[in-house]
Amino acid sequence: MSNLKTKHIVVGVSGGIAAYKIPELIRLLRKSGAEVKVTMTRNALNFVTELTLRTLSNNDVYSDVFAAINHHATEHISLPNWADLMVVAPASADVLGKMANGIADDALTTTFLATRKPVVIAPAMNDNMYRSEATQQAIQILSSRPNITMLDCAEGELACGTVGKGRMQEVQDILYAIEKALTPKTMLGQHVLITAGPTKERLDPVRYLSNDSSGKMGYALARACYNRGAIVTLISGPTALPSPIGCETIRVSSAEQMYQMVMSRQDEQNMIILCAAVADFTPTKQSASKIKKIPNQTLFSLELQTTPDIAAAVGANRREEQTLVGFALETNDAETNALHKLQNKGLDWIVLNSLENKGAGFELDTNMVTLFSNKGDRIDLPLATKEEIAEGIIDNLLRH
């Protein structure tokens, strides 16, 4: 299940051009199952309308402390009591300064001052304003408070036409920060290594052997562990996915490179989750130049050799207290093949997903899996998003 289902989120919007992105944040929050209420400064109304935010949140917007339409005479107290979390995005330099110094003179800052729940703050402003001593002091003050997650500004082209550090973090990254802030830290301080994605086995400078893995399942597992407080190392084959915030992401290409990197990091891990779709075979020779067709040739032979067996090597070199988890993607005799892998590679768990199941497998946003333990446990996780499947996998690994 998503960490945001049934959660109450207050979205605070200040006056900045990045406010145009907030309707998308509200849409994603509601899609994740959260209930959303919005508070905003009067300046924010210059960038996004109350009607837009009210329509998307399906709740009235709190923008005027003294408005007659407020449900409560003290809306800035009732909202914090209702909320599980408050997110302030974009947080302008003006609002950061007010929040840091206890100034509460509008709907947003009065709500913030009364909030004792987790708060995620996403600043956005001109790069010179961001670098100013006053802004940096405000950020330091707010970052020191235990209930606050302060996101850094991103670098890029700014609305004023300059290029620098001052952009608001992307909406998806703000959503990830909200999920992390609301997730119980059941893995605090644990070291977790996760492999993800495909590997590429080069035939020549322009061709390779690979598979259709997108890396989505492994990346979702990395975020699930990081949200619980784990120190996550993600060893990823080639994917189009951005590195998960907060995780150390090491990008490799071949099965040999992934093997070497996993083995070099194994000893320090409490848990290792081998989710990558590692190629089983690699060409015995790699041509230095592009292999050309020969006129009238109709057959071409390619000699392959097996790649290192990462799961078997990890199992053979494990520490007793480590938890080892493998993945098995099968097309036939799925359960038999998965159990054979579990028993023969020294793993504690194997996660089976089968291409025979509609909605499961490579490149999709959904999955359905069955977990088998070396103690005889069997746990079926029905079709859901890969984020929800990742949560279910980690929940069950921690529970058993």
Secondary structure, 3 states (H helix, E strand, C coil): CCCCCCCEEEEEECCCHHHHHHHHHHHHHHHCCCEEEEEECCHHHHCCCHHHHHHHHCCCEECCCCCCCCCCCCHHHHHHHHCCEEEEEEECHHHHHHHHCCCCCCHHHHHHHCCCCCEEEEECCCHHHHHCHHHHHHHHHHHCCCCEEECCCEEEECCCCCEEEEECCCHHHHHHHHHHHHCCCCCCCCEEEEEECECCEEEECCEEECCCCCCHHHHHHHHHHHHCCCEEEEEECCCCCCCCCCCEEEECCCHHHHHHHHHHHHHHCCEEEECCECCCEEECCCCCCCCCCCCCCCCCCCCEEECCCHHHHHHHCCCCCCEEEEEEEECCCHHHHHHHHHHHCCCCEEEEEECCCCCCCCCCCEEEEEEEECCCCEEEEEEEEHHHHHHHHHHHHHHC
